[in-house]
């Protein structure tokens, strides 16, 4: 195989991955908007922030939150402000470093997240089923499902090291 053919293969794989991502995101976006008036980004932000804890390193600063949801800091700040205005998030000063700001999910935000989770999961499953029927996307769906199975084993304590 020539270097050019290898690069073309990589580009084709990248394109297929982009198509799969876009299809999944669009399906989830429609479902979350229709059922809960949440965008995919808002749902992702609520999910990331709901996993914080009070132990060492348990709270994320805004730059860490931005990295976690794959947005710029300014876009993340706008997103946090929107959810704060809806009463789903609250910001407060970092107790150890008064320059830092933390963000927590409010009880209303947690309730909405719990209501939206089955919608998200169903839309994701449906998008993956549809993509599995496409011969170009099926291998990627298989890879996503394998990652999920591995993560479930790790969560159950079965696997403890990377393959």
Secondary structure as GFF3:
##gff-version 3
##sequence-region A 1 163
A	DSSP	alpha_helix	3	36	.	.	.	ID=ss1
A	DSSP	alpha_helix	40	50	.	.	.	ID=ss2
A	DSSP	alpha_helix	62	68	.	.	.	ID=ss3
A	DSSP	alpha_helix	73	85	.	.	.	ID=ss4
A	DSSP	beta_strand	89	93	.	.	.	ID=ss5
A	DSSP	beta_strand	101	105	.	.	.	ID=ss6
A	DSSP	alpha_helix	107	132	.	.	.	ID=ss7
A	DSSP	alpha_helix	135	155	.	.	.	ID=ss8
###
